Amino acid sequence: MRAYELMTIFRPEMAEDDVKKELSQVEKALTDSGAEITLSDFWGKRRFAYEINHLNEGYYTVTQFNAEPGALNDVDRALGLSDQVIRHKFVRPE
């Protein structure tokens, strides 16, 4: 298993509780694909350094987990199709 980090930015008009529910659904999708969550960090609403899709802020979350390389494909696709997610990025920390 490899260590990964997922940063997700959710839409700013969502309520904070709704963002946390979405985050728990993402974590459930990761665990269903065989990942082990090691850390889940909710950063809250932050301003962007530059405008993204005519938005200036969003809710940031960071999730660290261990998973097999092929386990990320379904979660990556679902996050890309979600209307609630502005941006997401999987990173393998050094």
C-alpha positions in Angstrom: 0.0 0.0 0.0 1.1 3.5 -0.7 0.6 6.8 1.2 -1.6 9.4 -0.5 -3.0 12.8 0.3 -6.3 14.2 -1.1 -7.0 17.9 -1.1 -10.6 18.8 -2.0 -12.2 22.3 -2.4 -15.9 22.4 -2.0 -18.3 25.2 -3.2 -18.5 28.2 -0.9 -22.3 28.4 -0.9 -22.6 25.1 0.9 -23.3 24.9 4.6 -20.4 23.7 6.7 -22.4 20.7 7.9 -23.1 19.7 4.3 -19.4 20.0 3.4 -18.6 17.6 6.3 -21.3 15.2 5.1 -19.8 15.3 1.6 -16.3 14.7 3.1 -17.6 11.7 5.0 -19.0 10.3 1.7 -15.6 10.7 0.1 -14.0 8.9 3.0 -16.6 6.1 2.8 -15.8 5.7 -1.0 -12.1 5.5 -0.2 -12.6 2.9 2.5 -15.0 0.9 0.2 -12.2 0.8 -2.4 -9.8 -0.6 0.2 -8.1 2.5 1.6 -7.2 3.1 5.2 -7.8 6.7 6.3 -5.0 8.0 8.6 -6.0 11.7 8.9 -8.9 13.8 8.0 -8.5 17.6 8.3 -11.2 20.2 7.7 -9.6 23.6 7.1 -12.9 25.6 6.6 -13.6 28.4 4.2 -10.6 30.1 2.7 -10.0 32.7 0.0 -8.4 31.6 -3.2 -5.1 33.1 -4.5 -6.9 33.5 -7.9 -10.4 33.2 -9.2 -11.6 29.7 -10.1 -14.8 29.4 -12.2 -15.8 32.9 -11.1 -15.5 31.9 -7.4 -13.1 33.6 -4.9 -13.4 31.2 -1.9 -14.2 27.6 -1.0 -14.1 25.0 1.8 -10.8 23.1 1.9 -10.4 19.6 3.2 -7.3 17.3 3.4 -7.4 13.6 3.8 -4.4 11.4 4.2 -4.7 7.6 3.6 -3.0 4.4 2.5 -4.3 2.6 -0.6 -3.4 0.5 -3.6 -2.7 2.5 -6.8 -5.8 1.2 -8.7 -8.2 2.0 -5.8 -8.2 5.8 -6.6 -9.7 5.6 -10.1 -13.4 5.4 -9.1 -13.0 8.1 -6.4 -11.2 10.4 -8.8 -13.9 10.0 -11.4 -16.7 10.6 -8.9 -15.0 13.8 -7.5 -14.5 15.1 -11.1 -18.2 14.6 -11.8 -19.5 16.1 -8.6 -21.1 19.5 -8.8 -20.1 20.3 -5.1 -16.4 19.9 -5.7 -14.5 22.8 -7.3 -11.1 21.1 -7.4 -9.5 18.0 -6.1 -5.9 16.6 -6.2 -4.3 13.3 -5.2 -0.7 13.6 -4.1 1.9 11.0 -3.0 3.9 12.7 -0.2 7.6 12.1 -0.2 
